[in-house]
Amino acid sequence: MTSAPSVLAGIEWLAGAVVLVSSEGRTLYLNPAAEQLFGVSCRMHAGEPFKDLFTDPEPITTLITDKPLDGSDQRRTMVRLHRVGGELIEAQAVASWLDAPIAGVLIEFSPLAEWQRSDREEQMMDTAQANRELVRNLAHEIKNPLGGIRGAAQLLESELPSPDLREYTQVVIKEADRLQALVDRLLAPHRIARRLAPLNIHAVFERVRALVLAEYPQGLEIVRDYDASLPDMIGDKEVLIQAILNLVRNAAQALHGVGRIELRSRIARQVLIARVRHKLALDLHVIDDGPGVPAEIRDRIFFPLVSGSEGGSGLGLSLAQTFVQQHGGMIECDSRPGRTDFRVLLPVR
């Protein structure tokens, strides 16, 4: 059987990896999530023993052959599977014995790592949203009196008899302008009108690369590792440029303008983002060889006003995450001394 029968058509879109095997343990069907998890296509592996995908077949053999003695048609257990030539997979497996219209064992695998990552993403998105709302409300509260402070300073300056005294009012005016610019940046994600159109993500990368190299012309190397077969996506090009620019500029600042940044693009299939499975997604990476994100802020780097650099506003990564989430995506960070990898997932469909 090389394709899913009609009765299994709905399984194509399940978040869990689903495998149908015969009573002898031969593969009859894998849904796309199972193909992604086990690194094999249904078409190529149909008819082959499913256990051959693993270095230790005992957990799979036991799962298929040990039908519950209590007469039930379902068995739930935890399995540890070492994929041939691949990594260890820890998952909850639910085996269901079928008689008609298909005879065999239907097994659904729910990888622990994937769901743990999804839980972290969901929690991070909820927390980030709450923080953004808090900061946005605070920015609105600051904005109104700020205008009054600036206006009062201007009126006071016009009444001062000595130019020397105006130096002090200029400090008030300039600081009010600086805070106004900060407030505008805090409110920016909520004000920008989206202009969606087909775009090539490599055009975004190239624009960002040119901007950052112009800012750091000496000592900084930005290398490309692109997958030329990537499809176009629908998005707001200028917003995505700003999101990627914030990540690359953050990396350049961490390197103090001297070091190596890699821009990498790949395609990812059957990607789970905040418990929503996407058939295709752009898998983008901004990797630098800098000192890494300080451990004390590693879990909070996407929160507003959290910065690892002296004098930083703490808005760059927060805005980048906001812009990517507005496109249905997510930014993750894996950092250690000598290698920091910001991974951007953007759904294509």
C-alpha positions in Angstrom: 0.0 0.0 0.0 1.7 3.2 -1.1 -0.9 5.7 -0.3 -3.3 6.4 2.5 -6.7 4.7 1.9 -9.7 7.0 2.0 -10.6 6.0 5.6 -7.2 7.4 6.7 -7.4 10.7 4.7 -8.1 12.8 7.8 -4.9 11.5 9.5 -2.8 13.4 7.0 -3.3 16.6 9.0 -2.9 15.2 12.6 -0.2 16.9 14.7 0.9 13.4 15.9 3.0 11.0 13.9 0.7 8.1 12.8 1.9 4.8 11.4 -0.3 1.8 10.2 1.4 -1.6 10.3 0.2 -5.0 9.4 -0.1 -7.7 12.1 3.3 -9.0 10.9 4.8 -5.5 11.5 5.2 -4.3 7.9 4.6 -0.7 7.2 1.3 0.1 5.4 1.1 3.8 5.9 2.9 6.8 7.5 1.3 10.2 7.6 3.4 13.3 6.8 4.2 13.9 10.5 5.5 10.3 10.8 7.6 10.8 7.7 9.2 13.8 9.2 9.7 12.2 12.6 11.3 9.0 11.3 13.1 10.5 8.3 11.5 8.1 5.7 8.8 8.4 3.0 5.7 6.3 3.0 6.2 5.5 -0.7 9.8 4.2 -0.2 9.2 2.2 3.1 5.7 0.7 2.3 5.8 -3.1 2.7 9.1 -3.0 4.7 9.3 -4.1 8.4 8.7 -1.0 10.4 11.2 -2.1 13.1 14.0 -1.9 10.5 14.0 1.9 11.0 15.5 1.4 14.5 18.7 0.0 15.9 16.9 -1.7 18.7 13.6 -3.0 17.3 12.4 -4.6 20.6 10.1 -1.6 21.8 8.3 -1.6 18.4 8.0 -5.4 18.2 6.6 -5.5 21.8 4.2 -2.7 21.0 2.8 -4.4 18.0 2.6 -8.0 19.4 1.5 -7.4 23.0 -2.2 -6.8 22.6 -3.8 -6.0 26.0 -5.0 -9.1 27.8 -8.1 -7.4 29.1 -9.7 -7.5 25.7 -9.3 -3.7 25.0 -8.2 -2.6 21.5 -5.8 0.1 22.7 -2.5 0.2 24.5 -0.6 3.3 25.7 3.1 3.3 26.6 6.3 5.3 26.5 9.0 4.2 24.0 12.6 5.1 23.4 13.6 4.5 19.8 17.1 4.9 18.3 16.6 5.7 14.7 19.1 4.1 12.3 21.6 6.8 11.5 19.6 9.3 13.5 18.8 10.6 17.0 17.0 9.1 19.9 13.2 9.6 19.8 11.3 9.6 23.1 7.6 9.5 22.6 4.3 8.4 24.0 2.9 5.7 21.7 -0.8 4.7 21.5 -1.4 1.5 19.6 -4.9 0.6 18.4 -5.8 -2.7 16.9 -8.0 -2.5 13.8 -10.1 -5.2 12.2 -12.2 -3.5 9.4 -12.0 -2.0 6.9 -8.3 -2.2 7.5 -6.6 -5.0 9.5 -3.5 -4.0 11.4 -2.2 -1.8 14.2 -2.5 2.0 14.1 0.2 3.7 16.2 0.3 7.3 17.1 3.6 8.8 18.4 3.7 12.0 20.3 7.4 13.0 20.7 8.1 14.4 24.2 10.7 16.9 22.9 8.3 18.4 20.3 5.5 18.9 22.8 7.8 20.2 25.5 9.1 22.7 22.9 5.6 23.6 21.9 4.6 24.1 25.6 7.6 26.5 26.0 6.6 28.4 22.9 3.0 28.7 23.9 4.0 29.9 27.4 6.6 32.3 25.9 4.0 33.7 23.5 1.4 34.2 26.2 4.0 35.9 28.5 5.3 38.1 25.7 1.8 39.2 24.7 1.1 40.1 28.3 4.3 42.0 28.6 3.6 43.9 25.3 0.2 44.9 26.5 1.7 46.1 29.8 4.4 48.1 28.0 1.9 49.5 25.4 -0.5 50.7 28.2 2.5 52.2 30.0 3.7 54.0 26.9 0.2 55.5 26.4 0.3 56.8 30.0 3.8 58.3 29.5 3.0 59.9 26.1 0.4 62.5 27.3 2.4 64.1 30.2 5.6 63.9 28.1 4.1 66.4 25.6 3.2 68.7 28.5 6.7 68.6 30.0 8.3 69.5 26.6 5.8 72.3 26.0 6.4 73.7 29.5 10.1 73.6 28.9 9.8 75.5 25.7 7.6 78.2 27.3 10.1 78.5 30.2 13.0 78.8 27.7 11.3 81.7 26.0 11.0 83.6 29.3 14.5 83.1 30.5 16.7 86.2 30.4 20.1 84.5 30.1 21.2 82.2 27.2 23.2 80.3 29.8 20.1 79.2 31.6 18.5 77.9 28.4 21.1 75.1 28.4 19.1 73.5 31.2 15.8 73.8 29.4 17.4 72.3 26.3 18.4 69.3 28.4 14.7 68.8 29.4 13.5 69.2 25.8 16.1 66.8 24.4 15.4 64.2 27.0 11.7 64.6 26.4 12.3 64.0 22.7 14.4 60.9 23.5 11.6 59.5 25.6 9.1 60.4 22.9 11.1 58.4 20.4 11.3 55.4 22.8 7.5 55.6 23.3 6.9 55.7 19.6 9.1 52.5 19.2 7.1 50.8 21.9 3.8 51.6 20.1 5.1 51.0 16.6 4.0 47.3 16.2 0.4 48.3 16.9 0.4 51.2 14.4 2.0 49.7 11.3 -0.5 48.9 8.6 0.4 45.5 7.0 1.2 45.4 3.3 1.2 41.7 2.4 2.6 40.5 -0.9 4.6 37.6 -2.3 8.3 37.9 -1.3 11.6 36.0 -1.5 13.2 35.7 1.9 16.6 35.9 0.4 15.9 39.4 -0.8 15.2 40.2 2.8 18.5 38.6 3.9 20.5 40.5 1.2 19.0 43.9 2.2 19.8 43.3 5.8 23.3 42.1 5.0 24.0 45.2 3.0 22.7 47.5 5.8 24.8 45.8 8.5 28.0 45.7 6.5 27.6 49.4 5.7 27.3 50.0 9.5 30.3 47.7 10.3 32.6 48.0 7.2 35.7 46.5 8.9 36.1 43.3 10.8 32.7 41.9 10.3 32.1 38.9 8.0 28.5 38.0 7.0 28.4 34.7 5.1 25.5 33.2 3.2 24.2 29.7 3.3 21.0 29.8 1.3 18.7 27.1 -0.1 17.9 28.4 -3.5 14.9 26.2 -3.8 12.9 28.0 -1.1 9.4 29.0 -2.2 8.1 32.6 -1.9 6.0 33.5 1.1 3.2 36.0 1.7 4.3 38.7 4.0 5.2 42.3 4.7 8.7 42.7 3.3 9.6 45.9 5.2 8.4 44.5 8.5 10.4 41.2 7.9 13.5 43.3 7.0 13.2 45.1 10.3 12.8 41.8 12.2 15.8 40.2 10.6 17.8 43.4 10.8 17.2 43.5 14.6 18.6 40.0 14.9 21.7 40.6 12.7 22.4 44.0 14.3 22.1 42.4 17.7 24.6 39.8 16.7 27.0 42.5 15.3 26.7 44.5 18.5 27.5 41.3 20.6 30.6 40.9 18.4 31.5 44.6 18.7 31.7 44.6 14.9 34.5 42.0 14.7 33.6 38.4 14.0 31.5 36.1 11.8 27.7 36.0 11.2 26.0 33.3 9.2 22.7 33.8 7.4 21.2 30.3 6.7 17.9 29.4 5.0 16.3 26.0 4.8 12.8 24.5 4.3 11.1 22.7 7.2 8.2 20.3 6.7 5.3 19.5 9.1 6.4 22.1 11.6 4.6 22.6 14.9 4.4 26.3 16.0 2.4 26.9 19.2 0.5 23.6 18.6 -0.4 24.5 15.0 1.1 22.2 12.4 2.2 23.8 9.1 2.9 21.7 6.1 5.9 24.0 5.0 7.8 26.7 6.8 10.9 28.7 6.2 13.7 27.7 8.6 16.0 30.7 8.9 19.0 31.1 11.1 21.2 34.0 12.2 24.3 32.5 13.8 27.2 34.3 15.3 30.5 33.3 17.0 30.2 35.9 19.8 30.3 35.4 23.6 26.7 34.3 23.8 23.6 35.6 25.6 24.3 36.2 29.3 22.8 33.3 31.3 20.9 35.6 33.7 18.7 37.0 30.8 18.6 34.0 28.5 15.0 33.2 29.4 13.9 36.8 29.0 15.7 38.1 26.0 12.4 38.6 24.0 10.8 40.6 26.7 10.5 44.3 26.2 13.2 46.5 27.9 15.5 43.5 28.6 19.0 44.0 27.1 22.3 42.3 27.3 24.3 45.2 26.0 25.2 48.4 27.8 23.1 51.2 26.6 20.7 49.0 24.8 17.0 49.8 24.8 15.9 46.2 25.1 13.4 46.6 22.2 15.2 45.0 19.2 14.5 41.4 20.0 11.1 42.1 21.4 10.0 43.9 18.2 11.6 41.1 16.0 9.5 38.5 17.9 6.4 40.6 17.5 6.9 41.1 13.8 7.5 37.4 13.2 4.6 36.3 15.4 2.4 38.6 13.3 3.3 36.4 10.3 2.3 33.3 12.3 6.0 32.4 13.1 8.3 32.1 16.0 11.9 33.0 17.0 13.9 30.6 19.1 17.4 31.1 20.6 20.1 28.6 21.3 23.1 30.3 22.8 26.4 29.3 24.4 29.8 30.9 24.4 31.2 30.9 20.8 27.9 30.2 19.1 24.5 31.9 19.3 21.8 30.7 16.9 18.6 32.7 16.4 16.1 30.4 14.5 13.2 32.0 12.8 10.3 29.8 11.6 7.9 31.4 9.1 5.0 29.3 7.8 4.6 29.1 4.1 1.5 27.0 4.2 
